[in-house]
Amino acid sequence: MEQIIAIMRKDLRQWVRRPAYLIASLIMAILIVAVVGDTLSGARHIPFGLYDPGNISDLKKKLAPSERFEVIEYTNLDLAKRDLLGGKIVAYARVDEDPLEDTVEIVTEGHNPFVDDQISMGLLRGLTGPGNRNIETAIKTSSLSNFQYELRDFITPGLAAYLCYVLASMNLGFSWIYEWMEKTYRQIILAPHGLRSAIIAKTLTVTLQASAVLWLALTLTAPLVHFTLGTNPLGLIGITLLSVFCFASIGLSFACWLRTIRVYTMTVSILGVALMFVSGIIVPLEAMPSWEQLIARCMPLYYAADAFKGVFLDTPARYGQDVFVLLAWSVSGLLMAAYLLTKRQAAL
């Protein structure tokens, strides 16, 4: 018993002396409870447009108690369409101006099945909640686009983008730290132009390795679970290489900074949880709280997922913006890694 107590006392003492582990664990728990819980419980305060110039419907009054929707009233239908295409609202309800018809048409952009599901469940809850036991209004749905694909097809591009992060960061971080501990890279970076060569070689090698694994995984699983790979194989190859290179560059900077496998693994895991649920991969970005939207638009995974969706589903994507942001993150990661290694090189 004394040995058990002594070992426990030693471990607790180390835990207190290394607050980074405690802080990292706390951050991960907070992310899981707050972000994951919010995602799985369903979106709230979804920006939802209402075009009812004749004030025929009391839809806004019926939806208010559910807190699922933040109803924005429009008197101009074209403005509602522009806001829908611009992402300011996720859908809008168009109320028929004929009092005898009393029909409501729910219009979505048509690119996100998650939005359709959230709208359907939110409307059902709002219209059948307390005080609204019966649905007295005829409701029909439509979309501004003609894209037709299953929910599985929509999920896969986001998972592919996330796998770029996982494969790149894990592969590069572990190999770099292990080889540094074995003094392999210490000898390389002390040689003329060795530092630059080590950075370029490692990021390019990991980019090719992780990309090959992802392509093989997609090719093998597509016929088994039935999702589309799109009709643009060159685009898929290009965005995979760029995304993996971006995350490899970021992973290299973290590996040079953290130095140990244990701390690196903890950090990458925490970032992975945050990126998965705060990058619009699972829950629609427009349905997130404003602070989550701000974080998502700063993360490279959001732009990688946008490009993958465009390639997989042939839907509109901001390729120029996506490529620019991913390249900017890549350059930042490489510059940070070079700076940290230069400092360490001077100390050797």
C-alpha angles and dihedrals in degrees: 000000000000090000091050092050091046092052092047091049090051093050093047090048091053090047091055093044091053104051091170091079092048093048092046092050091048092050091050092050091049091049093050094047097042107031102028092041092050091049096049094044091057134256121294132200092022109186102246126178125220122198107190108137092167094051088231097141130057090207094129091054092048095049097046099079093055093059088211093114137045099207117214114191120219131195093183117064094197090055090052090052092049092049090049092052090044094053097245090120130021095215142345136216118228112202116207109246092217108095090207093058100047092186126155121204116200110209123195131177090249099224100097123056089189089064091051091051093047092048093048095049093042093051092046091051094043096047096043099038128107110322092011103076096150133047102227096169125081108236128196131173136221140159137220092235135055097222114133121189139134126259089250089060091052095050097049099069091054091049090049090054091048091049088055087060095045097045095044099044096043095044097046098039097050096043094046096048094045093048091046090052089051088052093239095126094038088067093045098051092049090060120088109284087355095130094056092043093051093051095047095043096049096046093046093046093050091045092056094042097048093043091052091051092050094047091049092048093050093047093051097043100042096077092040101053096023110238129144125252092196129235099275109081093164090053090049091051092047098048091044092054092046095046094047091046090052094051092042090055091049091046091052092055091050091047091052090048102043097036097186128084094226097054092039092053092049092049095046091048093052092048090047093056091047094047094048095056102028101049102071093255096120107015121038111263092226090057094055124098113268093254091055091049090053092051092046093053090054095052122089092220091068091059094042090053091049091054093045091052091052092051097042099041103026089235125143113282134173095241095167093053092042094052093045094052094045091049091047091053090046093053092045092051093049093047091050092048091049091050094050093045092048089056091048091046090056090052094053 
